[in-house]
């Protein structure tokens, strides 16, 4: 597989809240430069952690409910969910190692 899975407001409950493994959600937009920088990092994480972490991407321009629910004010924002609850977040473009350190909290 190797790529982050698109996520919509309508799928959030099923894909994130009810997931048996931790879920990393990348909140992004097409016009956001730092989001474009993070895209390949998130896809690499999806490939390397496949089976241990579900990696998903939510376009904030196409989905307003979930970003509002979690207080997403700046993008890119990465939220890490475990057992349906937010366990940590990263705001802004960061190095891959920062994302890996985040994931270690949940796996």
Residue frames relative to the residue before (quaternion, step in Angstrom):
aa qw qx qy qz dx dy dz
X 1.0000 0.0000 0.0000 0.0000 0.00 0.00 0.00
X 0.0433 0.8974 -0.4388 0.0147 3.57 0.39 -1.20
X 0.7197 0.3527 -0.2718 0.5326 3.59 1.16 0.21
X 0.5672 -0.5684 0.4668 0.3706 3.50 -1.25 0.52
X 0.4125 -0.7174 0.5195 0.2130 3.55 -1.08 0.83
X 0.4659 -0.6633 0.4957 0.3119 3.63 -0.87 0.85
X 0.1305 -0.7883 0.6004 0.0334 3.55 -1.05 0.86
X 0.1460 -0.7790 0.6065 0.0640 3.56 -1.00 0.89
X 0.6835 -0.4674 0.3610 0.4291 3.57 -1.25 0.40
X 0.6845 0.5184 -0.2838 0.4267 3.57 0.93 -0.97
X 0.7072 0.4462 -0.2563 0.4849 3.62 1.18 -0.50
X 0.4419 0.7508 -0.4337 0.2299 3.59 1.23 -0.35
X 0.6536 0.5310 -0.3151 0.4376 3.58 0.84 -0.98
X 0.7146 0.4618 -0.2485 0.4630 3.56 0.80 -1.05
X 0.7601 0.4316 -0.2111 0.4375 3.56 0.75 -1.11
X 0.7873 0.3132 -0.1529 0.5086 3.60 0.98 -0.81
X 0.7237 0.4524 -0.2657 0.4483 3.59 0.60 -1.11
X 0.7785 0.3430 -0.1671 0.4984 3.58 0.98 -0.86
X 0.4083 0.7303 -0.4667 0.2865 3.60 1.22 0.22
X 0.4080 -0.7168 0.5163 0.2305 3.56 -1.03 0.84
X 0.7274 0.3081 -0.2171 0.5734 3.60 1.27 -0.22
X 0.6500 -0.5067 0.3678 0.4307 3.63 -1.17 0.36
X 0.1959 -0.7734 0.5960 0.0911 3.57 -1.18 0.67
X 0.1648 -0.7476 0.6376 0.0859 3.55 -0.97 0.97
X 0.0837 -0.8010 0.5925 0.0197 3.57 -0.68 1.11
X 0.2070 -0.7581 0.6129 0.0830 3.54 -0.84 1.12
X 0.1582 -0.7629 0.6226 0.0735 3.59 -0.62 1.17
X 0.1124 0.8170 -0.5413 0.1642 3.57 -0.57 1.21
X 0.1513 -0.7474 0.6292 0.1503 3.57 -1.38 -0.07
X 0.6163 -0.5875 0.3859 0.3552 3.57 -1.15 0.63
X 0.7025 0.4804 -0.2639 0.4538 3.62 1.05 -0.74
X 0.5896 0.6093 -0.3419 0.4052 3.60 1.29 -0.22
X 0.4022 -0.7495 0.4819 0.2103 3.59 -0.46 1.23
X 0.6855 0.4644 -0.3018 0.4726 3.63 0.78 -0.93
X 0.5960 0.5551 -0.3631 0.4525 3.61 1.14 -0.60
X 0.6472 0.5130 -0.3159 0.4671 3.58 1.01 -0.82
X 0.6134 0.5398 -0.3330 0.4706 3.58 1.14 -0.67
X 0.7046 0.4705 -0.2585 0.4640 3.58 0.97 -0.88
X 0.4952 0.7024 -0.4112 0.3038 3.61 1.13 -0.55
X 0.7132 0.4317 -0.2727 0.4802 3.63 0.72 -0.99
X 0.6034 0.5484 -0.3539 0.4582 3.61 1.08 -0.67
X 0.6710 0.4944 -0.2899 0.4704 3.58 0.90 -0.98
X 0.6524 0.5065 -0.3195 0.4645 3.61 0.97 -0.80
X 0.6339 0.5203 -0.3266 0.4698 3.60 1.03 -0.75
X 0.6268 0.5230 -0.3219 0.4795 3.57 1.01 -0.84
X 0.6309 0.5399 -0.3309 0.4483 3.60 0.97 -0.88
X 0.6805 0.4876 -0.2850 0.4668 3.56 0.95 -0.88
X 0.7257 0.4645 -0.2522 0.4404 3.58 0.81 -1.01
X 0.7623 0.3466 -0.1858 0.5140 3.59 1.11 -0.64
X 0.2721 0.7918 -0.5051 0.2093 3.58 1.27 0.30
X 0.7796 0.2838 -0.2491 0.4997 3.54 -0.89 1.03
X 0.7310 0.3705 -0.2247 0.5272 3.59 1.21 -0.46
X 0.7759 0.0769 -0.0226 0.6257 3.58 1.16 -0.70
X 0.3064 -0.7091 0.6023 0.2014 3.56 -1.02 0.83
X 0.1259 -0.8002 0.5850 0.0406 3.59 -0.73 1.07
X 0.0032 -0.8181 0.5698 -0.0774 3.54 -0.69 1.19
X 0.2242 -0.7586 0.5977 0.1306 3.56 -1.23 0.56
X 0.0916 -0.7916 0.6028 0.0388 3.57 -0.92 0.94
X 0.3088 -0.7384 0.5755 0.1682 3.56 -0.71 1.15
X 0.3579 -0.7790 0.4765 0.1951 3.59 -0.49 1.20
X 0.6069 0.5503 -0.3597 0.4467 3.60 1.20 -0.38
X 0.7219 0.4170 -0.2309 0.5016 3.58 1.15 -0.60
X 0.7666 0.2350 -0.1159 0.5862 3.58 1.25 -0.40
X 0.1084 -0.8415 0.5286 0.0268 3.59 -0.32 1.22
X 0.6179 0.6089 -0.3487 0.3548 3.60 1.03 -0.71
X 0.7158 0.4616 -0.2697 0.4493 3.58 0.71 -1.05
X 0.6548 0.4889 -0.3424 0.4637 3.66 0.82 -0.80
X 0.6434 0.5116 -0.3252 0.4675 3.61 0.99 -0.75
X 0.6337 0.5525 -0.3219 0.4354 3.59 0.99 -0.87
X 0.7781 0.3269 -0.1681 0.5094 3.58 1.01 -0.79
X 0.5244 -0.6945 0.3842 0.3083 3.56 1.24 0.42
X 0.2429 0.7720 -0.5463 0.2157 3.57 1.02 0.78
X 0.0502 -0.8274 0.5589 -0.0239 3.57 -0.50 1.21
X 0.7752 0.1691 -0.0956 0.6011 3.56 1.20 -0.56
X 0.1428 -0.7798 0.6025 0.0919 3.54 -1.12 0.62
X 0.5175 -0.1553 -0.8408 -0.0330 1.52 -2.16 1.17
X 0.0878 -0.7421 0.6602 0.0753 3.53 -1.25 0.61
X 0.1591 -0.7587 0.6259 0.0848 3.53 -0.97 0.93
X 0.0881 -0.7704 0.6301 0.0419 3.57 -0.84 1.01
X 0.2035 -0.7603 0.6072 0.1091 3.53 -1.00 0.90
X 0.1237 -0.7962 0.5920 0.0197 3.55 -0.73 1.16
X 0.0254 0.7462 -0.6653 -0.0052 3.53 -1.15 0.73
X 0.8287 0.0100 -0.0735 0.5547 3.55 -0.81 1.06
X 0.7163 -0.4880 0.2398 0.4373 3.57 1.02 0.88
X 0.6737 0.4687 -0.2879 0.4934 3.60 1.27 -0.02
X 0.5030 -0.6208 0.5022 0.3307 3.58 -1.14 0.66
X 0.1360 -0.8002 0.5802 0.0677 3.57 -0.79 1.01
X 0.7959 -0.0946 0.0482 0.5960 3.59 1.21 -0.40
X 0.1438 -0.7841 0.5980 0.0829 3.54 -1.33 0.27
X 0.1451 -0.7258 0.6623 0.1165 3.50 -1.35 0.44
X 0.1180 -0.7713 0.6224 0.0617 3.58 -0.93 0.93
X 0.7657 0.3146 -0.2634 0.4954 3.55 -0.86 1.02
X 0.6041 -0.5457 0.4362 0.3833 3.53 -1.34 0.23
X 0.0018 0.7986 -0.5989 0.0594 3.56 -0.84 1.04
X 0.6197 -0.5291 0.4251 0.3941 3.55 -1.32 0.21
X 0.6595 -0.5141 0.3828 0.3928 3.55 -1.26 0.51
X 0.6276 0.5554 -0.3454 0.4223 3.61 0.97 -0.77
X 0.6188 0.5403 -0.3455 0.4536 3.60 1.07 -0.67
X 0.6501 0.4974 -0.3080 0.4848 3.57 1.04 -0.79
X 0.6427 0.5185 -0.3219 0.4632 3.59 0.98 -0.80
X 0.6351 0.5193 -0.3267 0.4693 3.61 1.01 -0.78
X 0.6090 0.5444 -0.3347 0.4697 3.57 1.10 -0.75
X 0.6867 0.5061 -0.2821 0.4390 3.57 0.86 -0.99
X 0.5918 0.5930 -0.3631 0.4077 3.59 1.07 -0.68
X 0.5970 0.5797 -0.3580 0.4235 3.60 1.19 -0.45
X 0.7724 0.3755 -0.1748 0.4816 3.57 1.15 -0.56
X 0.7494 0.3702 -0.2272 0.4997 3.62 1.13 -0.37
